[in-house]
Amino acid sequence: MTKIALGVSSSISIYKACEIVRRFQEKKFKVQVIMTKNATQFISPLLFSALSGQEVVVDPFEKALSKTIAHVSLAQEISLLCVAPATANIIGKFSSGVADDFLSTFFQTVKCPVLIAPAMNEAMYFHHPTQTNIQRLKAMGVKFVEPEEGYLACQEEGWGRLAAPEKIVEEGLKLIKISKSLKGKSVLITAGPTREYLDPVRFVSNRSSGKMGYELAAEGLSRGAEVILVSGPTQIMPPVDAELRKVQTAEEMEKEVQACFPRVDVVIMAAAVSDFRFPNVSSQKIKKRELKSVIEFVSTPDILGKLSQKKAGQVLVGFAAETDNILKNAKEKMREKHLDLMVANDVKQRDIGFDSDYNRVSIIDSHGKVLKTEKMSKREISQIIFDKIEGLVGK
Ligand SMILES: Cc1cc2nc3c(=O)[nH]c(=O)nc-3n(C[C@H](O)[C@H](O)[C@H](O)COP(=O)(O)O)c2cc1C
């Protein structure tokens, strides 16, 4: 029997959590309920114990539980953490890394998908810190079931009512399915800029931060894929479970990509590979007086172009960083390189794209159909890209 954890915090809508337990059970899931201490002011843990047939966890320091349930071991057993109802407080704790009770500590240890169903009055829901916390969690890959508009417990009409239990369970089931959707598949992702050296201290590079590629890697892992991340120099943390291969130059990147290509199912070239390099790299720092005022460049290898010639069933996804005629240029590049998907972004916009946590992209498929996204976190963009990729793998 698959096990899920249901986190329950102290919202007035807590009574609906009983139905959520029931509905997960109807779908043949074992439910481990975790309550915040404040939630026990509303409902006794006994009710959830009786419903779920499992001892409810509230306090990480409870002696009786310490032998059998630790936040780490429970995290390895579950396929989903669903928090419903989620208070503004627990959302804030998750978002900022506070771990002062079992539920918030547990959140930090889980690797399975997390689904949050907020419930609060309208003022709390639209309070700036709450919205910021929700955005931050979405950017980490956490999914939300948005609250509904309607009559609230505070005797007002407005937004903030807990979504219907059947909707929450349906979203939970979808997430469990997605978390296994690429099991057994390998995804190669390139990320970041490359550096083309003139001598040991000088190089030509670009503004890429690597964030888009790293978020794609995190999303691929969350769907059960094995992820190889070939990364140019970045200042950000790679996802821990990715197989990281660090490179500096376009030539090094090509070598790694070519070596991995035969054993992968999907290649996503999100790196901003330098188009040019210096023909000769000096092994010693060139003296200022010896530097020429005009420096010659030669082309770097066309990694994606070469892969498309060797393609044996792999799904090839390219990125086009453009400043003008974005769709036209991206479609041309897609045709030239025989890509299955092309993700075009406008790198002229300062608030998205290079070095930003956000992006707004156009995803073009092989029939020329274009999907334009809103401005959203790079993780959410990655989810849309992977939804498209899943439809292509194995075809
Ligand atoms: C009667 C009552 C109803 C409440 N309903 C909500 C609610 O729906 N949503 C919410 O975010 N907070 C609500 N609160 C406030 C939370 O209980 C409070 O912020 C608490 O500190 C949250 O603790 P927890 O997140 O650890 O459960 C309510 C408080 C009371 C007394």
The ligand as an SDF file (V2000), in Angstrom:
LIG
                    3D

 31 33  0  0  0  0  0  0  0  0999 V2000
  -10.6160   30.2190   15.4900 C   0  0  0  0  0  0  0  0  0  0  0  0
   -9.3390   30.4030   14.7080 C   0  0  0  0  0  0  0  0  0  0  0  0
   -9.3470   30.1650   13.3540 C   0  0  0  0  0  0  0  0  0  0  0  0
   -8.1710   30.3060   12.5890 C   0  0  0  0  0  0  0  0  0  0  0  0
   -8.2050   30.0390   11.2470 N   0  0  0  0  0  0  0  0  0  0  0  0
   -7.0830   30.2240   10.5100 C   0  0  0  0  0  0  0  0  0  0  0  0
   -7.0850   29.9550    9.1150 C   0  0  0  0  0  0  0  0  0  0  0  0
   -8.0680   29.5260    8.5280 O   0  0  0  0  0  0  0  0  0  0  0  0
   -5.9310   30.1470    8.4430 N   0  0  0  0  0  0  0  0  0  0  0  0
   -4.7870   30.5950    9.0310 C   0  0  0  0  0  0  0  0  0  0  0  0
   -3.7780   30.7640    8.3400 O   0  0  0  0  0  0  0  0  0  0  0  0
   -4.7610   30.8500   10.3530 N   0  0  0  0  0  0  0  0  0  0  0  0
   -5.8680   30.6810   11.1240 C   0  0  0  0  0  0  0  0  0  0  0  0
   -5.8410   30.9350   12.4490 N   0  0  0  0  0  0  0  0  0  0  0  0
   -4.5990   31.4010   13.0510 C   0  0  0  0  0  0  0  0  0  0  0  0
   -3.6350   30.2560   13.2850 C   0  0  0  0  0  0  0  0  0  0  0  0
   -4.2380   29.2630   14.0680 O   0  0  0  0  0  0  0  0  0  0  0  0
   -2.3600   30.7980   13.9530 C   0  0  0  0  0  0  0  0  0  0  0  0
   -1.6910   31.6470   13.0450 O   0  0  0  0  0  0  0  0  0  0  0  0
   -1.4430   29.7040   14.4470 C   0  0  0  0  0  0  0  0  0  0  0  0
   -0.3470   30.2990   15.0880 O   0  0  0  0  0  0  0  0  0  0  0  0
   -0.9480   28.8190   13.3100 C   0  0  0  0  0  0  0  0  0  0  0  0
   -0.2320   27.7230   13.8380 O   0  0  0  0  0  0  0  0  0  0  0  0
    0.1680   26.4290   12.9830 P   0  0  0  0  0  0  0  0  0  0  0  0
    0.5230   26.9200   11.6260 O   0  0  0  0  0  0  0  0  0  0  0  0
    1.3500   25.8610   13.7110 O   0  0  0  0  0  0  0  0  0  0  0  0
   -0.9760   25.4990   13.0080 O   0  0  0  0  0  0  0  0  0  0  0  0
   -6.9740   30.7510   13.2240 C   0  0  0  0  0  0  0  0  0  0  0  0
   -6.9950   30.9600   14.5990 C   0  0  0  0  0  0  0  0  0  0  0  0
   -8.1460   30.7870   15.3380 C   0  0  0  0  0  0  0  0  0  0  0  0
   -8.1170   31.0270   16.8200 C   0  0  0  0  0  0  0  0  0  0  0  0
  1  2  1  0
  2  3  1  0
  2 30  2  0
  3  4  2  0
  4  5  1  0
  4 28  1  0
  5  6  2  0
  6  7  1  0
  6 13  1  0
  7  8  2  0
  7  9  1  0
  9 10  1  0
 10 11  2  0
 10 12  1  0
 12 13  2  0
 13 14  1  0
 14 15  1  0
 14 28  1  0
 15 16  1  0
 16 17  1  0
 16 18  1  0
 18 19  1  0
 18 20  1  0
 20 21  1  0
 20 22  1  0
 22 23  1  0
 23 24  1  0
 24 25  2  0
 24 26  1  0
 24 27  1  0
 28 29  2  0
 29 30  1  0
 30 31  1  0
M  END
$$$$
